[in-house]
Amino acid sequence: MIAVLLMVFMPQGAGMLSQVRKRGVASLISMNESSGRVLCPHSAGKQGFGYIQVNKRNKYFYAVIEADIDPLTAPTFLYLAGGPGESSLIATMGFAGPCTLDSASDSPLLNEFSWTKRANSVWVDAPAPTGFSTGPVERTLNDAVANLVQFVDEFFKKHGSLNKNVHLVGSSSSASVVAMLGTRILRIAERKIDLKGVMMISGVVGPSALYQGCVKLAKERTLLPEKDLNKMEANLEKCLKGISECNELGPGRPPLGYHCRKAAVTCESLLVDPITKTGTSVYDLRVDDGNEEDLYAFELGDFEDFLNLESVQEHLGVSKWWDQENEEVFEVFGQYTTYDTTHFVTELLNKGMKVLVLNGDQDYVTNSLGTLKWLSSLEGTEKYGEKLQRVPIKKLEYGEGQLLGRLWASKYASGAKLAFIEVTEAGHCPALNKPLGTQHVFNEFLSGELWDRT
């Protein structure tokens, strides 16, 4: 998956308009950082931008956006984009922030499907030099996670009022990162971060299960001729052996970089490339490669043009050319797609956290079959996966009978909560296919109401 997990948001443009709400409450954003409403001039939530020095050479850029409604009491979420090396501003202005970009004018339009209506948000560009972040690329995944821990510590010292009901959200390759970050935060009580849960979207968490899911999905949907499917199945063992070597030090221990890179190349060439060569998108099996945006609920503007405007960068307090993905970061961190991080998910549950995992049923690279497989194997102080397997599967519907997908959700004696959602008719970024349902699910995840459906 080393060369395919970078989710590219097509800059085709068009957002949604709705009524602008007015309010007059105190701001949570300090005045010693860049501010204004440059990312969304129409929303009620105030915006701030700045840098956190995470080590001697690296600074992480962030955008903080207040909730439109009751920011003083709203929960807070911190978002990390995937790639690796993709700027989180893609999600901010692509589907989850208060505004999207209009395709015709590349100007912000109010987003009625925003995740920031009832939640304060922090959008981080990491690892360096992703997006507007600066400094050399971190050498290892553990270095990057350590820098994120430093970021979280320093950010909440600066923004103590946002340190309440905190949730981490990671997409694609960053799903593993937020699981690791969450466990690091929880291991040291003195940090006093009010962490409540972690959400992983189309995550690369259990690589062995995901690649097994690739083979199963290819066979179930006859994505290749029978002889090619048989060859793919025979090659699976080579991939799994490589993943085992990557994780040779054991659960929760650091990955072996050389073996991880070798495994990533092997697994991709044997189990992903055969699908890619047919012209089918491995991000959305319903369309040809490169046409994923045809099935998005709305079009996306040109982020690069907008974020490199001198006037925009002046408001953001930055002076760096912005690229939506950083190839150098991708080259260094792409190897970790074969690193098994299920141990960290188990540790989160052992600490009583909420964990939501969400995947689209049309995604091949982070398929729901493999995701449910690794989830079902989770075992810590309780048999989390076994119980999740036994729960009745619920249909998730919103509005006037609009189907989002299927829900598996379970609660545990420790207070932990685990849920898996398979979003029907959705690819690698379900929020672009079903923005309304995803918005509802996100709010129910933050409030915990998602588990009241069971």
MARKEPA-340357 format. One line per 3 residues: their letters; for each residue x, y, z of C-alpha. Coordinates in nm, 4 decimals. Example, Ala and Ser with C-alpha at 12.3 -4.5 7.8 and 13.67 -1.06 7.14 Angstrom:
<recs>
AS	1.2300 -0.4500 0.7800; 1.3670 -0.1060 0.7140
</recs>
This chain:
<recs>
MIA	0.0000 0.0000 0.0000; 0.3056 0.2235 0.0095; 0.2194 0.3989 -0.3160
VLL	-0.1574 0.3937 -0.3034; -0.2658 0.5124 0.0401; -0.2204 0.8800 -0.0330
MVF	-0.5808 0.9952 -0.0719; -0.5767 1.2705 -0.3337; -0.8676 1.5123 -0.3120
MPQ	-0.9488 1.6196 -0.6642; -0.9543 2.0021 -0.6911; -1.2795 2.0277 -0.8854
GAG	-1.4594 2.2767 -0.6559; -1.8194 2.3548 -0.5318; -1.9424 2.3873 -0.1793
MLS	-2.2736 2.4307 -0.0022; -2.4457 2.7411 0.1301; -2.6676 2.7669 0.4354
QVR	-2.7779 3.0316 0.6811; -2.5030 3.2015 0.8795; -2.5660 3.1965 1.2521
KRG	-2.4818 3.4979 1.4648; -2.3568 3.4856 1.8206; -2.1725 3.6992 2.0707
VAS	-1.9701 3.4904 2.3147; -1.6152 3.4934 2.4436; -1.3481 3.3480 2.2160
LIS	-1.1306 3.0516 2.3120; -0.8562 3.1608 2.0732; -0.5674 3.3585 2.2203
MNE	-0.4788 3.6843 2.0526; -0.1031 3.6109 2.0239; -0.1556 3.3963 1.7147
SSG	-0.2730 3.4835 1.3654; -0.6495 3.5073 1.3518; -0.9381 3.6092 1.1335
RVL	-1.1822 3.4106 0.9249; -0.9733 3.3477 0.6168; -1.0677 2.9783 0.5904
CPH	-1.4361 3.0579 0.6297; -1.5584 3.4184 0.6451; -1.9206 3.3036 0.6777
SAG	-1.9102 3.0792 0.9863; -1.9743 3.1776 1.3459; -1.6723 2.9982 1.4912
KQG	-1.3587 3.2074 1.5319; -1.0323 3.0895 1.3772; -0.6689 3.1035 1.4834
FGY	-0.3456 2.9813 1.3283; 0.0037 2.9261 1.4568; 0.3075 2.7073 1.5094
IQV	0.4209 2.4833 1.7933; 0.7945 2.4147 1.8268; 0.8077 2.0356 1.8757
NKR	1.1877 2.0028 1.8824; 1.4924 2.2158 1.8036; 1.4377 2.1981 1.4276
NKY	1.0693 2.1246 1.3652; 0.7606 2.3422 1.3947; 0.4102 2.2053 1.3393
FYA	0.1508 2.4336 1.1848; -0.2038 2.4225 1.3170; -0.5405 2.5811 1.2553
VIE	-0.7863 2.6030 1.5427; -1.1522 2.6682 1.4660; -1.4166 2.7231 1.7309
ADI	-1.7518 2.5512 1.7276; -2.0306 2.7564 1.5740; -2.2551 2.6718 1.8696
DPL	-2.1500 2.7048 2.2364; -1.7703 2.6837 2.1915; -1.7114 2.7303 2.5641
TAP	-1.8795 2.3964 2.6392; -1.8251 2.2122 2.3098; -1.5959 1.9081 2.2820
TFL	-1.2637 1.9383 2.1001; -1.1232 1.7172 1.8268; -0.7731 1.7090 1.6796
YLA	-0.7491 1.5940 1.3182; -0.4545 1.4375 1.1346; -0.4755 1.3700 0.7611
GGP	-0.3316 1.0595 0.5973; -0.0956 1.0196 0.3105; 0.1434 1.0043 0.4844
GES	0.2346 1.3640 0.4126; -0.1069 1.5098 0.3372; -0.1957 1.8477 0.4862
SLI	-0.4895 1.8454 0.7257; -0.6149 2.1641 0.5610; -0.7398 1.9343 0.2832
ATM	-1.0017 1.8006 0.5240; -1.0618 2.1439 0.6768; -1.1574 2.2923 0.3407
GFA	-1.2578 1.9713 0.1652; -1.5399 1.8251 0.3722; -1.5172 1.8678 0.7502
GPC	-1.4456 2.2337 0.8209; -1.6916 2.5222 0.8286; -1.6340 2.6055 0.4591
TLD	-1.5498 2.4283 0.1355; -1.4065 2.5904 -0.1782; -1.6277 2.6906 -0.4691
SAS	-1.5046 2.5374 -0.7958; -1.5799 2.8454 -1.0038; -1.4187 3.1091 -0.7835
DSP	-1.1998 2.9086 -0.5410; -1.3528 3.1112 -0.2591; -1.4922 2.9664 0.0664
LLN	-1.8598 2.8702 0.0837; -2.0386 2.7673 0.4026; -2.0394 2.3895 0.4496
EFS	-2.3693 2.2582 0.5797; -2.2041 1.9213 0.6517; -1.9317 2.0691 0.8732
WTK	-1.7988 1.8790 1.1733; -1.7328 2.2096 1.3487; -2.0908 2.3157 1.4132
RAN	-2.0889 2.1684 1.7626; -1.7195 2.0945 1.8178; -1.3988 2.2929 1.8506
SVW	-1.1327 2.1666 1.6124; -0.7549 2.1551 1.5768; -0.6064 2.0714 1.2361
VDA	-0.2387 1.9748 1.2402; 0.0121 1.9396 0.9566; 0.2371 1.6482 1.0551
PAP	0.4960 1.5033 1.0200; 0.7201 1.7933 0.9169; 0.7436 1.9421 0.6603
TGF	0.3866 1.8471 0.5635; 0.1713 2.1396 0.4527; 0.2804 2.4583 0.6286
STG	0.4917 2.2776 0.8905; 0.8661 2.3369 0.8749; 1.1899 2.1543 0.9412
PVE	1.3473 1.8298 0.8216; 1.1514 1.5069 0.7889; 1.1542 1.3066 1.1118
RTL	1.3650 0.9915 1.0825; 1.1169 0.7381 1.2214; 0.7508 0.6921 1.3063
NDA	0.8337 0.6971 1.6767; 1.0081 1.0327 1.6313; 0.6977 1.1737 1.4631
VAN	0.4660 1.0446 1.7353; 0.6963 1.1856 2.0049; 0.6783 1.5233 1.8321
LVQ	0.2994 1.5006 1.8221; 0.2960 1.4310 2.1957; 0.5034 1.7456 2.2406
FVD	0.2614 1.9335 2.0163; -0.0402 1.8223 2.2192; 0.1271 1.9138 2.5485
EFF	0.2267 2.2601 2.4301; -0.0988 2.3271 2.2461; -0.3165 2.2606 2.5480
KKH	-0.0871 2.4653 2.7714; -0.1554 2.7519 2.5334; -0.5250 2.6699 2.4889
GSL	-0.6275 2.5280 2.8245; -0.9939 2.6113 2.7661; -0.9963 2.3666 2.4723
NKN	-0.8686 2.0814 2.6892; -1.2062 1.9260 2.7579; -1.3744 1.6216 2.6096
VHL	-1.0841 1.5770 2.3648; -1.0989 1.3335 2.0728; -0.8332 1.2339 1.8187
VGS	-0.9306 1.1724 1.4560; -0.6979 1.0125 1.2019; -0.7551 0.9230 0.8386
SSS	-0.5855 0.6484 0.6346; -0.2200 0.6179 0.7444; -0.2832 0.8572 1.0348
ASV	-0.5365 0.6195 1.1892; -0.2397 0.4282 1.3287; -0.0759 0.7535 1.4357
VAM	-0.3724 0.8711 1.6448; -0.3925 0.5295 1.8123; -0.0248 0.5563 1.9057
LGT	-0.0633 0.9201 2.0093; -0.3628 0.8384 2.2265; -0.1769 0.5681 2.4169
RIL	0.1235 0.7971 2.4727; -0.1057 1.0658 2.6136; -0.2749 0.8200 2.8490
RIA	0.0447 0.6606 2.9787; 0.1475 0.9736 3.1688; -0.1340 1.0952 3.3919
ERK	0.0528 1.4184 3.4654; -0.0238 1.5361 3.1134; -0.3848 1.5837 3.2211
IDL	-0.5191 1.5806 2.8670; -0.8930 1.5156 2.8868; -0.8836 1.2452 2.6188
KGV	-1.2136 1.0628 2.5679; -1.1865 0.8806 2.2370; -1.0200 0.8051 1.9050
MMI	-1.1786 0.7844 1.5590; -1.0021 0.6031 1.2739; -1.1235 0.6535 0.9167
SGV	-1.0155 0.4087 0.6434; -0.7246 0.3180 0.8652; -0.4081 0.1210 0.7995
VGP	-0.4024 -0.0506 1.1390; -0.3999 -0.4298 1.0952; -0.2037 -0.4803 0.7696
SAL	-0.2146 -0.8616 0.7634; -0.5917 -0.8602 0.7943; -0.6263 -0.5822 0.5358
YQG	-0.4248 -0.7678 0.2729; -0.6188 -1.0853 0.3433; -0.9292 -0.8735 0.2938
CVK	-0.7925 -0.7548 -0.0415; -0.7717 -1.1132 -0.1664; -1.1135 -1.2022 -0.0301
LAK	-1.2731 -0.8920 -0.1808; -1.1084 -0.9518 -0.5181; -1.2463 -1.3052 -0.5253
ERT	-1.5945 -1.2154 -0.3997; -1.6366 -0.9458 -0.6649; -1.4401 -1.1252 -0.9378
LLP	-1.2153 -0.8253 -0.9897; -0.9713 -1.0345 -1.1961; -0.9828 -1.3445 -1.4168
EKD	-0.9829 -1.6696 -1.2181; -0.6192 -1.7554 -1.2930; -0.5072 -1.4126 -1.1700
LNK	-0.7179 -1.4452 -0.8564; -0.5597 -1.7825 -0.7847; -0.2149 -1.6316 -0.8354
MEA	-0.2997 -1.3463 -0.6002; -0.4169 -1.5920 -0.3355; -0.0972 -1.7950 -0.3723
NLE	0.1132 -1.4792 -0.3317; -0.0621 -1.3734 -0.0122; 0.1754 -1.5784 0.2018
KCL	0.4778 -1.3813 0.0743; 0.3068 -1.0600 0.1805; 0.2134 -1.1929 0.5240
KGI	0.5681 -1.3192 0.5809; 0.7032 -0.9732 0.5042; 0.4577 -0.8092 0.7434
SEC	0.5625 -1.0541 1.0149; 0.9279 -0.9555 0.9643; 0.8350 -0.5858 0.9848
NEL	0.6722 -0.6531 1.3236; 0.9329 -0.9017 1.4459; 1.0000 -0.7171 1.7727
GPG	0.6449 -0.7849 1.8903; 0.3190 -0.5977 1.9652; 0.3699 -0.2351 2.0564
RPP	0.7417 -0.2478 1.9840; 0.9027 -0.0304 1.7130; 0.8818 -0.1556 1.3543
LGY	1.1903 -0.2721 1.1671; 1.2119 -0.0110 0.8933; 1.4042 -0.2063 0.6306
HCR	1.1722 -0.5062 0.6580; 0.8647 -0.2821 0.6625; 0.9642 -0.1122 0.3393
KAA	1.0424 -0.4449 0.1747; 0.7066 -0.5850 0.2880; 0.5180 -0.2786 0.1657
VTC	0.6688 -0.3107 -0.1816; 0.6027 -0.6865 -0.1905; 0.2421 -0.6627 -0.0749
ESL	0.1567 -0.3779 -0.3077; 0.3081 -0.5390 -0.6145; 0.1405 -0.8745 -0.5526
LVD	-0.1992 -0.7757 -0.4134; -0.2749 -0.4166 -0.5171; -0.1016 -0.3626 -0.8502
PIT	-0.3029 -0.6363 -1.0259; -0.6218 -0.4384 -0.9566; -0.4630 -0.1065 -1.0505
KTG	-0.3514 -0.2491 -1.3853; -0.7137 -0.3186 -1.4791; -0.7830 0.0558 -1.4581
TSV	-1.0147 0.0172 -1.1589; -0.9703 0.2580 -0.8693; -0.8419 0.0907 -0.5552
YDL	-0.9955 0.3801 -0.3595; -1.3439 0.3207 -0.5011; -1.4123 -0.0004 -0.6912
RVD	-1.7132 0.1514 -0.8677; -1.5065 0.3805 -1.0901; -1.1916 0.3911 -1.2993
DGN	-0.8707 0.5109 -1.1403; -0.8707 0.8911 -1.1198; -1.2494 0.9262 -1.1416
EED	-1.3266 0.8973 -0.7698; -1.4624 1.2533 -0.7632; -1.7450 1.1501 -0.9979
LYA	-1.9161 0.9927 -0.6965; -1.8463 1.2688 -0.4451; -2.1539 1.4437 -0.3110
FEL	-1.9971 1.7764 -0.4027; -1.6983 1.9020 -0.5970; -1.3821 2.0437 -0.4478
GDF	-1.2034 2.3683 -0.5243; -0.8348 2.4208 -0.5940; -0.6740 2.4170 -0.2496
EDF	-0.3270 2.4906 -0.3839; -0.4320 2.8102 -0.5602; -0.6238 2.9356 -0.2564
LNL	-0.3698 2.8527 0.0153; -0.0814 3.0022 -0.1812; -0.2498 3.3396 -0.2226
ESV	-0.0370 3.6071 -0.0547; -0.3425 3.7526 0.1193; -0.4427 3.4118 0.2586
QEH	-0.0924 3.3310 0.3822; -0.0705 3.6702 0.5507; -0.3821 3.5873 0.7556
LGV	-0.2488 3.2396 0.8327; 0.0845 3.3804 0.9484; 0.2857 3.1627 0.7093
SKW	0.5338 3.2170 0.4275; 0.5814 2.8802 0.2616; 0.4610 2.7282 -0.0633
WDQ	0.1787 2.4884 0.0255; 0.1442 2.1472 -0.1386; -0.1447 1.9200 -0.0521
ENE	0.0938 1.6275 -0.0106; 0.4639 1.6183 0.0674; 0.6470 1.3576 -0.1389
EVF	0.9489 1.3500 0.0925; 0.7305 1.2655 0.3930; 0.5499 1.0020 0.1887
EVF	0.8791 0.8423 0.0867; 1.0021 0.8177 0.4470; 0.6781 0.7157 0.6177
GQY	0.5102 0.5066 0.3482; 0.7001 0.2013 0.4731; 0.4981 0.1989 0.7950
TTY	0.1806 0.0868 0.6199; 0.2916 -0.2676 0.7107; 0.3375 -0.1831 1.0792
DTT	0.0695 -0.3498 1.2920; -0.0731 -0.0987 1.5403; -0.3672 -0.3020 1.6717
HFV	-0.1846 -0.3246 2.0061; -0.2375 0.0471 2.0580; -0.6100 0.0186 1.9866
TEL	-0.6311 -0.2509 2.2537; -0.4437 -0.0271 2.4962; -0.6908 0.2553 2.4329
LNK	-0.9787 0.0217 2.5146; -0.7989 -0.1042 2.8259; -0.7944 0.2594 2.9411
GMK	-1.1725 0.2923 2.8946; -1.1663 0.4996 2.5744; -1.4285 0.5269 2.3003
VLV	-1.2977 0.3909 1.9697; -1.4818 0.4316 1.6391; -1.3547 0.2716 1.3183
LNG	-1.5175 0.3745 0.9905; -1.4628 0.2342 0.6397; -1.6315 0.2520 0.3005
DQD	-1.7527 -0.0738 0.1467; -1.6109 0.0218 -0.1960; -1.2569 0.0845 -0.0699
YVT	-1.0069 -0.1836 -0.1725; -0.6840 -0.0696 -0.0023; -0.8370 -0.0309 0.3447
NSL	-1.1268 -0.2671 0.2911; -1.4013 -0.3259 0.5444; -1.3557 -0.7057 0.5297
GTL	-1.0000 -0.6825 0.6587; -1.0870 -0.4073 0.9031; -1.3589 -0.6157 1.0666
KWL	-1.1130 -0.9060 1.0813; -0.8503 -0.7154 1.2813; -1.1159 -0.5586 1.5007
SSL	-1.2529 -0.9041 1.5809; -0.9104 -1.0139 1.7068; -0.8720 -0.7372 1.9672
EGT	-0.8171 -0.8760 2.3153; -0.6903 -0.7007 2.6252; -0.8370 -0.6897 2.9740
EKY	-1.1578 -0.7936 2.7976; -1.2293 -0.9826 2.4757; -1.3192 -0.6721 2.2784
GEK	-1.3260 -0.8253 1.9334; -1.5132 -1.1371 2.0337; -1.7932 -0.9322 2.1860
LQR	-1.8049 -0.7001 1.8850; -1.8534 -1.0024 1.6593; -2.1537 -1.1180 1.8620
VPI	-2.3515 -0.7936 1.8654; -2.6531 -0.7557 1.6356; -2.5660 -0.5535 1.3251
KKL	-2.7732 -0.2360 1.3043; -2.8713 -0.0290 1.0035; -2.7633 0.3335 1.0359
EYG	-3.0190 0.5707 0.8884; -3.0485 0.9495 0.9075; -3.2934 1.2091 0.7888
EGQ	-3.5807 1.0613 0.5921; -3.4573 0.7048 0.5838; -3.1176 0.7856 0.4299
LLG	-2.8968 0.4813 0.4765; -2.5405 0.5458 0.5889; -2.4374 0.1866 0.6424
RLW	-2.4082 -0.0912 0.8981; -2.3082 -0.0553 1.2628; -2.1384 -0.2947 1.5019
ASK	-2.1145 -0.1409 1.8509; -2.0331 -0.2820 2.1931; -1.9760 -0.1581 2.5466
YAS	-1.7505 -0.3093 2.8110; -1.7334 -0.3353 3.1885; -1.4307 -0.1045 3.1981
GAK	-1.6351 0.1740 3.0390; -1.4662 0.1257 2.7020; -1.6756 0.1508 2.3869
LAF	-1.5910 0.0067 2.0457; -1.7781 0.0559 1.7189; -1.7278 -0.0266 1.3534
IEV	-1.9248 0.1345 1.0718; -1.9215 0.0044 0.7164; -2.0461 0.2934 0.5051
TEA	-2.2367 0.1569 0.2070; -2.1661 0.2953 -0.1404; -1.8568 0.4793 -0.0156
GHC	-1.4870 0.4707 -0.0967; -1.1687 0.5692 0.0857; -1.3135 0.9010 0.2074
PAL	-1.6724 0.8248 0.3130; -1.7387 1.1873 0.4087; -1.7111 1.2873 0.0425
NKP	-1.9623 1.0230 -0.0629; -2.2080 1.0585 0.2251; -2.1400 1.3885 0.4020
LGT	-2.4711 1.4155 0.5889; -2.4596 1.0691 0.7422; -2.0920 1.1027 0.8273
QHV	-2.1621 1.4341 0.9988; -2.4336 1.2719 1.2108; -2.2080 0.9791 1.3023
FNE	-1.9248 1.2123 1.3979; -2.1500 1.4089 1.6334; -2.2840 1.0864 1.7870
FLS	-1.9282 0.9629 1.8354; -1.8353 1.2796 2.0246; -2.1453 1.2647 2.2436
GEL	-2.1369 0.8862 2.2894; -2.4916 0.8562 2.1566; -2.3700 0.6193 1.8852
WDR	-2.3590 0.3403 2.1430; -2.7157 0.4133 2.2551; -2.8363 0.2674 1.9249
T	-2.7512 -0.0856 2.0392
</recs>
